[in-house]
Amino acid sequence: SRPEEIDKGRADVAAAKARAKAARDTWHRLQRLVDRKLASPDEVETAHSMADAAQAEVKAAEASLRLLLIGPREEDIAAARAELAAREAALALAEQHLADAELHAPAPGIIRDRILEPGDMVTPQTPVLTLAFNDPVWVRAYLPEPLLGRVRPGMHADILTDSYPGQRYAGWVGYISPTAEFTPKNVETPELRTRLVYQLRVFACNPEQQLRLGMPATVEIDLTQSAPDGPVRNTCKE
């Protein structure tokens, strides 16, 4: 129990005792007066009843004070803790539902398509927006099978475009496909399309936003460089 509750309980006991003493004194005084015919027996009986009631109030106040001093029962404490845990779990669930109602992009980018409009009903698996990352960007390139053993993820690469002649963009090999494929139809000549190649993703930093989505680009990789140690990392943030 809180100290304030215990102090109030003690004050209630003191007040009840004071009322009981006053009622008892009134009863005794009327007993003396009834012998002198200055009070009626009914008044004495009423005073006696009030004295008994006041004494009962003292016992009730003392019992309440004892309960405050003992404190809550173990089962009451356990029930309160269980209710608190249930309310905390409900709060956490409500906060999670609120957080799930917000859309957060995994990285800065450009919204290419808005698939749904505000107010549309969706499920957790429903796409809402199409987001294109713009820093870093990546170039889809194709590596001939004979060169597969000479290129490793993390190797430095240069990206060149026709839009900015002479401008080289530093990049790195971020992904090499584990499976071979024929050169896509939009690449070079019919003879080259029959060759087996492996798709590469060459990432490049794009702080000036000069590299655009869908822009043709040329990738140059120095095959004499050594493969880097450790995992591939985004060097744009360094």
SEZA-777746 format. One record per residue (C-alpha): residue number from 1; residue in one letter; x, y, z. Coordinates in steps of 0.05 Angstrom, whole numbers. Layout:
n NUM	res A	x X	y Y	z Z
...
This chain:
n 1	res S	x 0	y 0	z 0
n 2	res R	x 21	y 72	z -12
n 3	res P	x 44	y 113	z 49
n 4	res E	x -12	y 163	z 35
n 5	res E	x -64	y 108	z 41
n 6	res I	x -34	y 84	z 107
n 7	res D	x -33	y 155	z 135
n 8	res K	x -106	y 163	z 116
n 9	res G	x -124	y 97	z 149
n 10	res R	x -91	y 118	z 214
n 11	res A	x -128	y 185	z 211
n 12	res D	x -194	y 148	z 201
n 13	res V	x -179	y 105	z 263
n 14	res A	x -164	y 166	z 304
n 15	res A	x -228	y 201	z 281
n 16	res A	x -270	y 139	z 295
n 17	res K	x -240	y 133	z 366
n 18	res A	x -256	y 206	z 379
n 19	res R	x -328	y 197	z 357
n 20	res A	x -334	y 133	z 399
n 21	res K	x -308	y 170	z 461
n 22	res A	x -356	y 227	z 450
n 23	res A	x -415	y 178	z 442
n 24	res R	x -394	y 139	z 503
n 25	res D	x -387	y 202	z 546
n 26	res T	x -457	y 224	z 523
n 27	res W	x -486	y 157	z 542
n 28	res H	x -454	y 159	z 612
n 29	res R	x -477	y 230	z 623
n 30	res L	x -549	y 213	z 605
n 31	res Q	x -546	y 153	z 652
n 32	res R	x -532	y 200	z 710
n 33	res L	x -586	y 248	z 688
n 34	res V	x -640	y 195	z 682
n 35	res D	x -635	y 180	z 757
n 36	res R	x -649	y 254	z 769
n 37	res K	x -708	y 253	z 721
n 38	res L	x -670	y 301	z 674
n 39	res A	x -667	y 251	z 616
n 40	res S	x -715	y 199	z 591
n 41	res P	x -698	y 125	z 586
n 42	res D	x -708	y 130	z 510
n 43	res E	x -654	y 182	z 505
n 44	res V	x -607	y 137	z 545
n 45	res E	x -623	y 78	z 500
n 46	res T	x -610	y 120	z 438
n 47	res A	x -544	y 144	z 466
n 48	res H	x -525	y 73	z 483
n 49	res S	x -539	y 50	z 412
n 50	res M	x -498	y 108	z 384
n 51	res A	x -440	y 90	z 429
n 52	res D	x -442	y 18	z 405
n 53	res A	x -445	y 41	z 332
n 54	res A	x -386	y 87	z 343
n 55	res Q	x -346	y 31	z 374
n 56	res A	x -362	y -13	z 314
n 57	res E	x -336	y 42	z 268
n 58	res V	x -271	y 41	z 308
n 59	res K	x -264	y -34	z 297
n 60	res A	x -279	y -26	z 222
n 61	res A	x -228	y 30	z 215
n 62	res E	x -175	y -11	z 252
n 63	res A	x -189	y -71	z 207
n 64	res S	x -181	y -28	z 145
n 65	res L	x -115	y -1	z 172
n 66	res R	x -90	y -72	z 185
n 67	res L	x -105	y -90	z 113
n 68	res L	x -67	y -29	z 89
n 69	res L	x -8	y -47	z 132
n 70	res I	x -8	y -119	z 108
n 71	res G	x -14	y -98	z 35
n 72	res P	x -49	y -131	z -24
n 73	res R	x -57	y -207	z -24
n 74	res E	x -11	y -248	z -69
n 75	res E	x -69	y -268	z -113
n 76	res D	x -89	y -195	z -122
n 77	res I	x -18	y -177	z -141
n 78	res A	x -14	y -235	z -190
n 79	res A	x -81	y -214	z -221
n 80	res A	x -58	y -142	z -227
n 81	res R	x 7	y -163	z -260
n 82	res A	x -30	y -208	z -309
n 83	res E	x -77	y -151	z -327
n 84	res L	x -17	y -104	z -336
n 85	res A	x 17	y -154	z -382
n 86	res A	x -46	y -162	z -423
n 87	res R	x -54	y -87	z -431
n 88	res E	x 19	y -79	z -450
n 89	res A	x 12	y -134	z -502
n 90	res A	x -51	y -100	z -530
n 91	res L	x -14	y -34	z -533
n 92	res A	x 45	y -65	z -569
n 93	res L	x -2	y -98	z -620
n 94	res A	x -38	y -32	z -632
n 95	res E	x 29	y 4	z -642
n 96	res Q	x 51	y -51	z -691
n 97	res H	x -14	y -44	z -730
n 98	res L	x -3	y 31	z -734
n 99	res A	x 69	y 22	z -757
n 100	res D	x 47	y -29	z -810
n 101	res A	x -1	y 23	z -838
n 102	res E	x 58	y 66	z -860
n 103	res L	x 100	y 54	z -923
n 104	res H	x 175	y 61	z -915
n 105	res A	x 223	y 57	z -974
n 106	res P	x 285	y 14	z -960
n 107	res A	x 329	y 67	z -992
n 108	res P	x 322	y 135	z -1026
n 109	res G	x 296	y 131	z -1097
n 110	res I	x 245	y 154	z -1148
n 111	res I	x 173	y 131	z -1151
n 112	res R	x 162	y 105	z -1222
n 113	res D	x 90	y 81	z -1216
n 114	res R	x 35	y 90	z -1165
n 115	res I	x -3	y 26	z -1171
n 116	res L	x -58	y 41	z -1120
n 117	res E	x -92	y 104	z -1098
n 118	res P	x -105	y 129	z -1027
n 119	res G	x -166	y 93	z -999
n 120	res D	x -156	y 29	z -1038
n 121	res M	x -159	y -36	z -999
n 122	res V	x -95	y -77	z -998
n 123	res T	x -66	y -139	z -967
n 124	res P	x 5	y -145	z -939
n 125	res Q	x 29	y -175	z -1005
n 126	res T	x -3	y -122	z -1051
n 127	res P	x 47	y -76	z -1086
n 128	res V	x 29	y -3	z -1079
n 129	res L	x 87	y 35	z -1111
n 130	res T	x 144	y 19	z -1159
n 131	res L	x 208	y 49	z -1132
n 132	res A	x 272	y 58	z -1172
n 133	res F	x 336	y 68	z -1132
n 134	res N	x 380	y 123	z -1161
n 135	res D	x 442	y 123	z -1117
n 136	res P	x 474	y 76	z -1128
n 137	res V	x 447	y 55	z -1196
n 138	res W	x 467	y -10	z -1230
n 139	res V	x 482	y -29	z -1302
n 140	res R	x 461	y -95	z -1331
n 141	res A	x 520	y -123	z -1370
n 142	res Y	x 537	y -191	z -1398
n 143	res L	x 602	y -229	z -1388
n 144	res P	x 625	y -279	z -1440
n 145	res E	x 636	y -349	z -1412
n 146	res P	x 711	y -350	z -1426
n 147	res L	x 720	y -289	z -1380
n 148	res L	x 678	y -316	z -1323
n 149	res G	x 738	y -339	z -1283
n 150	res R	x 772	y -271	z -1287
n 151	res V	x 717	y -228	z -1258
n 152	res R	x 698	y -229	z -1184
n 153	res P	x 646	y -190	z -1144
n 154	res G	x 675	y -127	z -1115
n 155	res M	x 723	y -113	z -1172
n 156	res H	x 728	y -41	z -1195
n 157	res A	x 693	y -22	z -1260
n 158	res D	x 684	y 42	z -1301
n 159	res I	x 618	y 61	z -1332
n 160	res L	x 615	y 105	z -1394
n 161	res T	x 555	y 134	z -1430
n 162	res D	x 543	y 169	z -1496
n 163	res S	x 506	y 226	z -1460
n 164	res Y	x 569	y 248	z -1424
n 165	res P	x 629	y 232	z -1469
n 166	res G	x 695	y 227	z -1431
n 167	res Q	x 659	y 222	z -1364
n 168	res R	x 676	y 159	z -1325
n 169	res Y	x 634	y 136	z -1267
n 170	res A	x 669	y 92	z -1216
n 171	res G	x 632	y 28	z -1200
n 172	res W	x 641	y -43	z -1176
n 173	res V	x 617	y -112	z -1195
n 174	res G	x 560	y -127	z -1147
n 175	res Y	x 530	y -191	z -1175
n 176	res I	x 547	y -247	z -1224
n 177	res S	x 491	y -293	z -1245
n 178	res P	x 502	y -366	z -1226
n 179	res T	x 470	y -390	z -1290
n 180	res A	x 488	y -380	z -1363
n 181	res E	x 441	y -352	z -1416
n 182	res F	x 442	y -333	z -1488
n 183	res T	x 458	y -261	z -1503
n 184	res P	x 392	y -221	z -1504
n 185	res K	x 364	y -204	z -1573
n 186	res N	x 375	y -130	z -1563
n 187	res V	x 450	y -139	z -1558
n 188	res E	x 496	y -130	z -1618
n 189	res T	x 491	y -178	z -1677
n 190	res P	x 456	y -245	z -1688
n 191	res E	x 524	y -279	z -1683
n 192	res L	x 535	y -252	z -1613
n 193	res R	x 465	y -271	z -1591
n 194	res T	x 482	y -345	z -1596
n 195	res R	x 539	y -340	z -1546
n 196	res L	x 530	y -362	z -1474
n 197	res V	x 539	y -304	z -1426
n 198	res Y	x 531	y -290	z -1352
n 199	res Q	x 492	y -229	z -1329
n 200	res L	x 529	y -178	z -1286
n 201	res R	x 504	y -122	z -1244
n 202	res V	x 555	y -66	z -1241
n 203	res F	x 537	y -14	z -1189
n 204	res A	x 557	y 59	z -1195
n 205	res C	x 551	y 120	z -1150
n 206	res N	x 504	y 172	z -1178
n 207	res P	x 506	y 234	z -1133
n 208	res E	x 494	y 283	z -1190
n 209	res Q	x 436	y 241	z -1218
n 210	res Q	x 468	y 240	z -1287
n 211	res L	x 457	y 166	z -1298
n 212	res R	x 384	y 154	z -1316
n 213	res L	x 341	y 92	z -1317
n 214	res G	x 345	y 55	z -1382
n 215	res M	x 405	y 94	z -1407
n 216	res P	x 453	y 53	z -1451
n 217	res A	x 522	y 47	z -1419
n 218	res T	x 589	y 13	z -1430
n 219	res V	x 624	y -23	z -1374
n 220	res E	x 700	y -30	z -1373
n 221	res I	x 734	y -78	z -1323
n 222	res D	x 809	y -83	z -1316
n 223	res L	x 820	y -159	z -1315
n 224	res T	x 890	y -152	z -1287
n 225	res Q	x 866	y -126	z -1220
n 226	res S	x 864	y -173	z -1161
n 227	res A	x 798	y -194	z -1131
n 228	res P	x 782	y -156	z -1067
n 229	res D	x 780	y -190	z -999
n 230	res G	x 718	y -191	z -956
n 231	res P	x 645	y -180	z -974
n 232	res V	x 622	y -133	z -1028
n 233	res R	x 602	y -66	z -999
n 234	res N	x 569	y -1	z -1022
n 235	res T	x 628	y 47	z -1031
n 236	res C	x 582	y 106	z -1045
n 237	res K	x 572	y 116	z -970
n 238	res E	x 646	y 118	z -954
